[in-house]
């Protein structure tokens, strides 16, 4: 999987959503931030891929907990260990 290296770097005890994984990817330099349009597209690709990944691996709909992002209602997320375990299935 293209993003397995990214998932391996997640903190096992932290809850992540596709959007927070995109934030994390940007923070660690996985996403190129030099061009604003490219940054936007790469973040979007990560979010879409992680959303599909969580659906394809049948993560529970209720999540392991909730993440609140500014300006959005709380959304379910999953622990890093769940993301990591899914790439080894």
Chimera marker file (.cmm) of the C-alpha trace (Angstrom):
<marker_set name="trace">
<marker id="1" x="0.000" y="0.000" z="0.000" r="1" g="1" b="0" radius="0.5"/>
<marker id="2" x="1.243" y="3.453" z="-0.920" r="1" g="1" b="0" radius="0.5"/>
<marker id="3" x="0.615" y="4.874" z="2.554" r="1" g="1" b="0" radius="0.5"/>
<marker id="4" x="1.833" y="1.963" z="4.707" r="1" g="1" b="0" radius="0.5"/>
<marker id="5" x="4.992" y="3.873" z="5.670" r="1" g="1" b="0" radius="0.5"/>
<marker id="6" x="2.825" y="6.772" z="6.827" r="1" g="1" b="0" radius="0.5"/>
<marker id="7" x="0.526" y="4.505" z="8.849" r="1" g="1" b="0" radius="0.5"/>
<marker id="8" x="3.514" y="2.806" z="10.504" r="1" g="1" b="0" radius="0.5"/>
<marker id="9" x="4.515" y="6.189" z="11.965" r="1" g="1" b="0" radius="0.5"/>
<marker id="10" x="1.178" y="6.782" z="13.741" r="1" g="1" b="0" radius="0.5"/>
<marker id="11" x="1.138" y="6.770" z="17.540" r="1" g="1" b="0" radius="0.5"/>
<marker id="12" x="-0.588" y="3.534" z="18.622" r="1" g="1" b="0" radius="0.5"/>
<marker id="13" x="-2.504" y="5.185" z="21.473" r="1" g="1" b="0" radius="0.5"/>
<marker id="14" x="-3.762" y="8.246" z="19.577" r="1" g="1" b="0" radius="0.5"/>
<marker id="15" x="-7.079" y="8.413" z="17.728" r="1" g="1" b="0" radius="0.5"/>
<marker id="16" x="-6.901" y="9.300" z="14.033" r="1" g="1" b="0" radius="0.5"/>
<marker id="17" x="-9.396" y="10.133" z="11.321" r="1" g="1" b="0" radius="0.5"/>
<marker id="18" x="-8.530" y="10.376" z="7.634" r="1" g="1" b="0" radius="0.5"/>
<marker id="19" x="-8.251" y="14.167" z="8.069" r="1" g="1" b="0" radius="0.5"/>
<marker id="20" x="-5.951" y="13.959" z="11.090" r="1" g="1" b="0" radius="0.5"/>
<marker id="21" x="-3.756" y="11.473" z="9.218" r="1" g="1" b="0" radius="0.5"/>
<marker id="22" x="-3.480" y="14.059" z="6.432" r="1" g="1" b="0" radius="0.5"/>
<marker id="23" x="-2.488" y="16.641" z="9.091" r="1" g="1" b="0" radius="0.5"/>
<marker id="24" x="0.077" y="14.202" z="10.473" r="1" g="1" b="0" radius="0.5"/>
<marker id="25" x="1.427" y="13.488" z="6.976" r="1" g="1" b="0" radius="0.5"/>
<marker id="26" x="1.940" y="17.191" z="6.403" r="1" g="1" b="0" radius="0.5"/>
<marker id="27" x="3.570" y="17.648" z="9.817" r="1" g="1" b="0" radius="0.5"/>
<marker id="28" x="6.179" y="14.921" z="9.220" r="1" g="1" b="0" radius="0.5"/>
<marker id="29" x="6.967" y="16.092" z="5.684" r="1" g="1" b="0" radius="0.5"/>
<marker id="30" x="5.206" y="13.257" z="3.866" r="1" g="1" b="0" radius="0.5"/>
<marker id="31" x="3.254" y="15.912" z="1.942" r="1" g="1" b="0" radius="0.5"/>
<marker id="32" x="5.064" y="18.556" z="-0.103" r="1" g="1" b="0" radius="0.5"/>
<marker id="33" x="3.981" y="21.981" z="1.121" r="1" g="1" b="0" radius="0.5"/>
<marker id="34" x="6.006" y="24.147" z="-1.280" r="1" g="1" b="0" radius="0.5"/>
<marker id="35" x="3.148" y="24.538" z="-3.800" r="1" g="1" b="0" radius="0.5"/>
<marker id="36" x="-0.286" y="25.344" z="-2.276" r="1" g="1" b="0" radius="0.5"/>
<marker id="37" x="-2.250" y="23.564" z="-5.010" r="1" g="1" b="0" radius="0.5"/>
<marker id="38" x="-0.097" y="20.436" z="-4.817" r="1" g="1" b="0" radius="0.5"/>
<marker id="39" x="-0.380" y="20.509" z="-1.004" r="1" g="1" b="0" radius="0.5"/>
<marker id="40" x="-4.178" y="20.660" z="-1.256" r="1" g="1" b="0" radius="0.5"/>
<marker id="41" x="-4.311" y="17.771" z="-3.742" r="1" g="1" b="0" radius="0.5"/>
<marker id="42" x="-1.926" y="15.577" z="-1.753" r="1" g="1" b="0" radius="0.5"/>
<marker id="43" x="-3.876" y="16.171" z="1.473" r="1" g="1" b="0" radius="0.5"/>
<marker id="44" x="-7.088" y="15.314" z="-0.370" r="1" g="1" b="0" radius="0.5"/>
<marker id="45" x="-5.555" y="12.100" z="-1.748" r="1" g="1" b="0" radius="0.5"/>
<marker id="46" x="-4.448" y="11.021" z="1.728" r="1" g="1" b="0" radius="0.5"/>
<marker id="47" x="-7.899" y="11.735" z="3.210" r="1" g="1" b="0" radius="0.5"/>
<marker id="48" x="-9.681" y="9.820" z="0.437" r="1" g="1" b="0" radius="0.5"/>
<marker id="49" x="-7.265" y="6.880" z="0.614" r="1" g="1" b="0" radius="0.5"/>
<marker id="50" x="-7.556" y="6.654" z="4.410" r="1" g="1" b="0" radius="0.5"/>
<marker id="51" x="-11.361" y="6.856" z="4.227" r="1" g="1" b="0" radius="0.5"/>
<marker id="52" x="-11.416" y="3.974" z="1.754" r="1" g="1" b="0" radius="0.5"/>
<marker id="53" x="-8.865" y="2.076" z="3.813" r="1" g="1" b="0" radius="0.5"/>
<marker id="54" x="-10.976" y="2.317" z="6.981" r="1" g="1" b="0" radius="0.5"/>
<marker id="55" x="-14.075" y="1.182" z="5.066" r="1" g="1" b="0" radius="0.5"/>
<marker id="56" x="-12.303" y="-1.654" z="3.253" r="1" g="1" b="0" radius="0.5"/>
<marker id="57" x="-10.900" y="-2.978" z="6.537" r="1" g="1" b="0" radius="0.5"/>
<marker id="58" x="-14.303" y="-2.701" z="8.212" r="1" g="1" b="0" radius="0.5"/>
<marker id="59" x="-13.309" y="-0.355" z="11.009" r="1" g="1" b="0" radius="0.5"/>
<marker id="60" x="-16.287" y="-0.024" z="13.388" r="1" g="1" b="0" radius="0.5"/>
<marker id="61" x="-18.604" y="2.826" z="12.373" r="1" g="1" b="0" radius="0.5"/>
<marker id="62" x="-18.758" y="4.154" z="15.927" r="1" g="1" b="0" radius="0.5"/>
<marker id="63" x="-14.952" y="4.458" z="16.021" r="1" g="1" b="0" radius="0.5"/>
<marker id="64" x="-12.698" y="4.007" z="19.028" r="1" g="1" b="0" radius="0.5"/>
<marker id="65" x="-13.368" y="7.588" z="20.079" r="1" g="1" b="0" radius="0.5"/>
<marker id="66" x="-14.156" y="10.995" z="18.645" r="1" g="1" b="0" radius="0.5"/>
<marker id="67" x="-11.997" y="13.737" z="17.195" r="1" g="1" b="0" radius="0.5"/>
<marker id="68" x="-13.160" y="17.334" z="17.065" r="1" g="1" b="0" radius="0.5"/>
<marker id="69" x="-11.661" y="19.515" z="14.370" r="1" g="1" b="0" radius="0.5"/>
<marker id="70" x="-12.207" y="23.256" z="14.440" r="1" g="1" b="0" radius="0.5"/>
<marker id="71" x="-15.510" y="24.194" z="12.832" r="1" g="1" b="0" radius="0.5"/>
<marker id="72" x="-16.732" y="20.590" z="12.556" r="1" g="1" b="0" radius="0.5"/>
<marker id="73" x="-18.830" y="18.315" z="14.744" r="1" g="1" b="0" radius="0.5"/>
<marker id="74" x="-17.031" y="15.435" z="16.517" r="1" g="1" b="0" radius="0.5"/>
<marker id="75" x="-16.294" y="12.579" z="14.127" r="1" g="1" b="0" radius="0.5"/>
<marker id="76" x="-15.345" y="8.986" z="14.910" r="1" g="1" b="0" radius="0.5"/>
<marker id="77" x="-11.700" y="8.016" z="14.700" r="1" g="1" b="0" radius="0.5"/>
<marker id="78" x="-9.620" y="4.944" z="15.378" r="1" g="1" b="0" radius="0.5"/>
<marker id="79" x="-6.522" y="4.231" z="17.410" r="1" g="1" b="0" radius="0.5"/>
<marker id="80" x="-3.191" y="4.119" z="15.620" r="1" g="1" b="0" radius="0.5"/>
<marker id="81" x="-2.827" y="0.448" z="16.574" r="1" g="1" b="0" radius="0.5"/>
<marker id="82" x="-5.982" y="-0.359" z="14.579" r="1" g="1" b="0" radius="0.5"/>
<marker id="83" x="-4.627" y="1.426" z="11.493" r="1" g="1" b="0" radius="0.5"/>
<marker id="84" x="-1.298" y="-0.400" z="11.875" r="1" g="1" b="0" radius="0.5"/>
<marker id="85" x="-2.904" y="-3.807" z="12.391" r="1" g="1" b="0" radius="0.5"/>
<marker id="86" x="-4.990" y="-3.355" z="9.231" r="1" g="1" b="0" radius="0.5"/>
<marker id="87" x="-1.937" y="-2.915" z="7.000" r="1" g="1" b="0" radius="0.5"/>
<marker id="88" x="-0.656" y="-6.287" z="8.212" r="1" g="1" b="0" radius="0.5"/>
<marker id="89" x="-3.906" y="-8.158" z="7.458" r="1" g="1" b="0" radius="0.5"/>
<link id1="1" id2="2" r="1" g="1" b="0" radius="0.2"/>
<link id1="2" id2="3" r="1" g="1" b="0" radius="0.2"/>
<link id1="3" id2="4" r="1" g="1" b="0" radius="0.2"/>
<link id1="4" id2="5" r="1" g="1" b="0" radius="0.2"/>
<link id1="5" id2="6" r="1" g="1" b="0" radius="0.2"/>
<link id1="6" id2="7" r="1" g="1" b="0" radius="0.2"/>
<link id1="7" id2="8" r="1" g="1" b="0" radius="0.2"/>
<link id1="8" id2="9" r="1" g="1" b="0" radius="0.2"/>
<link id1="9" id2="10" r="1" g="1" b="0" radius="0.2"/>
<link id1="10" id2="11" r="1" g="1" b="0" radius="0.2"/>
<link id1="11" id2="12" r="1" g="1" b="0" radius="0.2"/>
<link id1="12" id2="13" r="1" g="1" b="0" radius="0.2"/>
<link id1="13" id2="14" r="1" g="1" b="0" radius="0.2"/>
<link id1="14" id2="15" r="1" g="1" b="0" radius="0.2"/>
<link id1="15" id2="16" r="1" g="1" b="0" radius="0.2"/>
<link id1="16" id2="17" r="1" g="1" b="0" radius="0.2"/>
<link id1="17" id2="18" r="1" g="1" b="0" radius="0.2"/>
<link id1="18" id2="19" r="1" g="1" b="0" radius="0.2"/>
<link id1="19" id2="20" r="1" g="1" b="0" radius="0.2"/>
<link id1="20" id2="21" r="1" g="1" b="0" radius="0.2"/>
<link id1="21" id2="22" r="1" g="1" b="0" radius="0.2"/>
<link id1="22" id2="23" r="1" g="1" b="0" radius="0.2"/>
<link id1="23" id2="24" r="1" g="1" b="0" radius="0.2"/>
<link id1="24" id2="25" r="1" g="1" b="0" radius="0.2"/>
<link id1="25" id2="26" r="1" g="1" b="0" radius="0.2"/>
<link id1="26" id2="27" r="1" g="1" b="0" radius="0.2"/>
<link id1="27" id2="28" r="1" g="1" b="0" radius="0.2"/>
<link id1="28" id2="29" r="1" g="1" b="0" radius="0.2"/>
<link id1="29" id2="30" r="1" g="1" b="0" radius="0.2"/>
<link id1="30" id2="31" r="1" g="1" b="0" radius="0.2"/>
<link id1="31" id2="32" r="1" g="1" b="0" radius="0.2"/>
<link id1="32" id2="33" r="1" g="1" b="0" radius="0.2"/>
<link id1="33" id2="34" r="1" g="1" b="0" radius="0.2"/>
<link id1="34" id2="35" r="1" g="1" b="0" radius="0.2"/>
<link id1="35" id2="36" r="1" g="1" b="0" radius="0.2"/>
<link id1="36" id2="37" r="1" g="1" b="0" radius="0.2"/>
<link id1="37" id2="38" r="1" g="1" b="0" radius="0.2"/>
<link id1="38" id2="39" r="1" g="1" b="0" radius="0.2"/>
<link id1="39" id2="40" r="1" g="1" b="0" radius="0.2"/>
<link id1="40" id2="41" r="1" g="1" b="0" radius="0.2"/>
<link id1="41" id2="42" r="1" g="1" b="0" radius="0.2"/>
<link id1="42" id2="43" r="1" g="1" b="0" radius="0.2"/>
<link id1="43" id2="44" r="1" g="1" b="0" radius="0.2"/>
<link id1="44" id2="45" r="1" g="1" b="0" radius="0.2"/>
<link id1="45" id2="46" r="1" g="1" b="0" radius="0.2"/>
<link id1="46" id2="47" r="1" g="1" b="0" radius="0.2"/>
<link id1="47" id2="48" r="1" g="1" b="0" radius="0.2"/>
<link id1="48" id2="49" r="1" g="1" b="0" radius="0.2"/>
<link id1="49" id2="50" r="1" g="1" b="0" radius="0.2"/>
<link id1="50" id2="51" r="1" g="1" b="0" radius="0.2"/>
<link id1="51" id2="52" r="1" g="1" b="0" radius="0.2"/>
<link id1="52" id2="53" r="1" g="1" b="0" radius="0.2"/>
<link id1="53" id2="54" r="1" g="1" b="0" radius="0.2"/>
<link id1="54" id2="55" r="1" g="1" b="0" radius="0.2"/>
<link id1="55" id2="56" r="1" g="1" b="0" radius="0.2"/>
<link id1="56" id2="57" r="1" g="1" b="0" radius="0.2"/>
<link id1="57" id2="58" r="1" g="1" b="0" radius="0.2"/>
<link id1="58" id2="59" r="1" g="1" b="0" radius="0.2"/>
<link id1="59" id2="60" r="1" g="1" b="0" radius="0.2"/>
<link id1="60" id2="61" r="1" g="1" b="0" radius="0.2"/>
<link id1="61" id2="62" r="1" g="1" b="0" radius="0.2"/>
<link id1="62" id2="63" r="1" g="1" b="0" radius="0.2"/>
<link id1="63" id2="64" r="1" g="1" b="0" radius="0.2"/>
<link id1="64" id2="65" r="1" g="1" b="0" radius="0.2"/>
<link id1="65" id2="66" r="1" g="1" b="0" radius="0.2"/>
<link id1="66" id2="67" r="1" g="1" b="0" radius="0.2"/>
<link id1="67" id2="68" r="1" g="1" b="0" radius="0.2"/>
<link id1="68" id2="69" r="1" g="1" b="0" radius="0.2"/>
<link id1="69" id2="70" r="1" g="1" b="0" radius="0.2"/>
<link id1="70" id2="71" r="1" g="1" b="0" radius="0.2"/>
<link id1="71" id2="72" r="1" g="1" b="0" radius="0.2"/>
<link id1="72" id2="73" r="1" g="1" b="0" radius="0.2"/>
<link id1="73" id2="74" r="1" g="1" b="0" radius="0.2"/>
<link id1="74" id2="75" r="1" g="1" b="0" radius="0.2"/>
<link id1="75" id2="76" r="1" g="1" b="0" radius="0.2"/>
<link id1="76" id2="77" r="1" g="1" b="0" radius="0.2"/>
<link id1="77" id2="78" r="1" g="1" b="0" radius="0.2"/>
<link id1="78" id2="79" r="1" g="1" b="0" radius="0.2"/>
<link id1="79" id2="80" r="1" g="1" b="0" radius="0.2"/>
<link id1="80" id2="81" r="1" g="1" b="0" radius="0.2"/>
<link id1="81" id2="82" r="1" g="1" b="0" radius="0.2"/>
<link id1="82" id2="83" r="1" g="1" b="0" radius="0.2"/>
<link id1="83" id2="84" r="1" g="1" b="0" radius="0.2"/>
<link id1="84" id2="85" r="1" g="1" b="0" radius="0.2"/>
<link id1="85" id2="86" r="1" g="1" b="0" radius="0.2"/>
<link id1="86" id2="87" r="1" g="1" b="0" radius="0.2"/>
<link id1="87" id2="88" r="1" g="1" b="0" radius="0.2"/>
<link id1="88" id2="89" r="1" g="1" b="0" radius="0.2"/>
</marker_set>
